[in-house]
Amino acid sequence: MSRYTLYGGGGSPYSQKMRGILHYRRLPFDWIQVTPAIRTQIEHDGPPVIPILRLPEDGSLHVDSTPLAMMLEERHSERSIRPTDPAMDYLSCLIEDMADEWVTKMMFHYRWDLVVDQEYSSRQIISDNTPGLRGEALVKAARAIRDRQVSRMPLVGCTPQNKPIIEQSFHELLAILDSFATRDEYLFGTRPSLADFGLFGQLKTLASDHTPMMIMRTTVPSVYDWVRRLEDSSGIEGEWHDVANRRPAVGDMLRFCATYYLPFLQANAIAYANGEDEVSLSLAGRSYAQPTFKYQVKCYSRLKTLLASTHASGLREVLSETGCLSFLE
């Protein structure tokens, strides 16, 4: 088999997610850290985001981690990351979407909230992205990216008002993962799923940045170790659970979605449809507000469409029991 090429960044959760999937699936690939020079070599018609996957047969370039993961599913049958039980497959897709769109708020918040994290993260990003910079040039470039990213915090909901909700949800998520995370245990069985890799991508960056790393190491070391090992799970062999034998953490994760993510998705879609610039709602008894976000309208529509086309035994019962169904039908 010819080799894929994955262009990404060490500080990019979606790059980490795709790299983890490629490792697990034992698909040969070259990892290339994106730099300004590399950017000029990989111009394409899609949005300027990472990771970017180059296909081996024609050199075409593709973006967006979830479609990339699904593309690999279509191209390769071995070591799939989609549970064989259709109900569990849908739940995996739901949790992966939550990781991509809600847990990323945790990542962005912790990376740019405190000065110690701003300084560490900005220097790390520049050191990776612009090799060769030293001294004052590195300091100046790091300061520029820090200022830019801090200014973007309100756009993704990372504001002082929302800080308690984001941090509360981070600790709740870690507690759910801590309830089962061991060397060979994953959400939907003893092999990692799309949901596990979605969580991994965000948590890998959280486990690298100063403040969230210390939270994970001191309060949930089992989760920290789980994330560390999932970076390369090419040696893992395991089985899927079916919906009747799902682990309790799946229900906990779905209740988490029903508390934080799905109400936000619904309110965001309504606000966007009404032409409103801001979405405002109550999450877990606290006020939450941020600018409306078009891409998350697309995410919500995809989840609802996928559920409408999925007729799997036990699925709607599980979604109803955990408070998710009313948001998705």
N, C-alpha and C positions, 0 to 999 in steps of 0.2 A: 504494500500500500504506500502511495506517495504521502508526503508529510503535509499537514496543515501548517499554517503560520498564524499565530495569535499575537496581535499587537495590543499592548495594554500598558498599565501602570501599576506599580507596587502598591500605591495608595488608593487604587480604584477598586471598590467592592465588587463591581460587575466583572472586572478583569480577573479578580481572584476567584469568583464564582465559576467563570468559564474555564480557567486553568485547572481548577479542582475537578470539573466534569471531564475534561480531556484526560487528565491523569487517571481518574477512576475507570474510564471506559477503555483505557489502554490504546488510545488513538495517537499515533505518532504526530508530534507537532514541535515546531520551533517557537520559543517565546522571545519576542522582541520588545524591549522597553521603548515606548514611544518618546522621542525627542523632537525638537523642532526640525532637525535634519530629516528624521524618519517621516515626519508629517508630510513633507514635500514629496515623498516617494509613494504615499498611499492616499492620494487625493481620490475621492469618489463622490458619487451623487447623493449619498445619504447624509444624515446629520453628523456634525463633527464630534462624535462621542467615541469613547472606548468602552469595551474592547472592540477590535475589528478582526474578523476571521477571514483569512484568504484560503479559498478552496484550492486543493492541489491540482485538479484536472484542468482548470481554465484560468486560474489566477484571479477570479472575481472576488470582490470584497463585500462583506456583509456585516451588519451591526445589529445591536439590541440583544441583550443576553438571553431573554426568554425565547424569541424566535430562533436564535442561534442554537439553543439547546434542543428545540423541537426539530430543527433542520438536521441535527446530528441523529435524532431518533429516527427520522425518515431514511437516513443514509446508512445507518448501522443498527443491526438488530441485537448484537451481543452486548451484554452488560448494560441493559437499558436502565434509565433512572426513573421510569414511570411504573408505579405499582401495577400488577396484573389485575387486581380487583378494580373494576371501573369506579366504584364509589371511592376507594382510597386514592385512585388516580386524580379524581376531581379535588378531593381534599388536599392533596399534595399541590395541585395547581393553585388553589386558593391561598394556602400558607406561603407558597413561594411568592405570589403576588404581594402579599402582606409584607414579606421580608423586603422585597424590592422597593416598595413604596412607603412603608411606615417605619421599618427598622432603619432605613436609610436616614430618616430624620434624627434618630438617635446618634448615628454615626456622624452626621453633619453637626449636630449640636455639640457633642463632646469634643469634636475636633477643633471647633472654632469658638467655644464659649469662654474658656479660661485662658489667661495669658500663657501659662505654661504649655498648654496644648497648642495654642496658636504658634508659638515659637518653634516647638518641636516639629509639628506637622508641616509648616511652611518650609522649614529647612529640609526636611526629608523629601518633600515633593520636588523641590528645586534640585536637590542633590541627585535624585533619580532622573529627572526630566532633562536637566541641562548639565551633563557631565563636563568636568573640567573647570567649573567655576570654583573660585577660592576666595577667601578673604572678604573684602568689602563688596566685591561684585556679587558674591553669594548672598551676603547679608541684605543687599539692596533688592535683589531679585526675590528673596524670601519675603521681605517686607511688602513688596508689591502684590504677591499672590495672597499673602495674609490679608491685606487691606481689601482686596477684591472679594475674597471668599467671605470675610466677615460682613461686608456690605450686602452680600446675597442671602444672609441668614433669614431675614424676614420673608423672602420669596418662597422658602420651603417650610415656613412655619416655626423656625427656630428663633423665638422671641422670648424676652423675659416673662411675658404672660404665659406662654406655653411651656416654659422650662419645667415646671412641676409635673405636668402631664407626661412630657417626653421622658423625664428621668424616672418617674413612677413606672411607666410602661417598660422601660429598660430593665429595672429590677424585677418586675413581674415576669418578663420573658426569661431572664436568667434563672429564676426559680423554677419555671416550667421545664426548662432544659436540664436543670440540675436533678430533676426527679427521675431521669432515666439515663442520662449521658454516661456511658462507659466506653470501653475500648471498641466494642463491636455492636453497639446499640444505636439505632437511628429511629426517626419518627415512625416510619411505616414498616419496620422490620429489622433484620440484621444486615441490611445493605442500604446504602444511602440513596435517597430519592431526590427529585427536583427540589422539593421543599427544603431538604437538608442543605443542599448546595446554595439555595437562595439565602438561607440563614447564615451559612458559612461565610459567604462573600462579605456580608455586612459585619459579622462578628470578627472576621479575620482582621479587618481594619480597626475595629474597636479594640481588639486585643493587641494591637500594635501601638496605638496612641496612648499617651501617658496616663491620663486620669482613668479612662475606662479599662485600660489594661490592669491598673492597680485594683480597681473594683473587682474585676473578674478573678485575678490571682488571689485576692484575699478573701472574697466571699463565696465564690463558686469555682474553686480550682478544677473541679471535674469538668466544667464547661470549657474552661480555658484549655485544658488538655484535649478535650474532644475536638475543639476547633483546630488546635495545632496538628492533630493527627489527620484531620480530614483534608488537609492541604494536599496530601498525596495518599489516596486510598486505593491505589492500583492493586494492592495485595489483598483487599477485602473480598471475601466470598460470603454470601449470605442469602437469606430467603425473605420473601414478602409476607406480611400479615394480611389477613382479609379483614373486612370491615367488622365482622362479628368478633374477631379476636384482636381488635386494635388496642394499643396500649392507652392507659388513662391520659397520658400527656397529649394525645391527639385531641381529646375533648377539651382539655385545658387550653390548648392552642387555639381551638375554634372559639371558645368563650372569650379568649383574648381578642380575636378578630372581631367578634360581635361587640366588644366593649370599646375598642379603639378604632380599628381600621374600617370596618364596614359602615358604621354611622358617618365617618368622615367621607368615605367614597360617595355615599348617597347624598349627603348635604352638598358636597362639591359639585356633583352632577346637576342637582336642582339649581344651585346658584349659577352655574355656568349656563344652563338652559334659559334662565331668566335674565341673562346678560349682566349679572352682578359681578363686581370686581373682587368681592371678598366672600368667603364662606365662613360662617360663624355658627357654632353649635356647642352643646355641652357633652363632654366626654368624661366618663367616670366621675361625674359630679363636679367637674371643673369647666370653666369657659375656655374654648379653643377657637382661634381665628387665624386665617392666613389668606393670601390671595388665591383666587380660584386657579385651578391648574388643568389645562386641557388634556394633557396626556393621561391623567388619572380618570378623566371621564371615559377615555378609551379603555382603560383597565377595567373599570366597573362594567361597561357594556360587554366586554369580552367574558367576564366571569358569569354574567347573567345569561348570555347567549350559550355559553358552554354548559351551564346547568340545564337550560331548556332542552338541549339536545342529548343530555345524559340521562338515561333511564336505567339506573343501577339500583339493585336491591339494597335497601337500608340507607341509602344516601340522604334522602330528604328527612328521614327520621332523625339521623344524626345531626343534620343541619338545624332541624327544628329544636331538638333537645338542647342545643348549645346556643340558641338565639340568633343563628346566622340566616335562617331560611327567609325570614320576613324582609331582609335586605336584598335578597337575591332573586326573588320571584316577582 
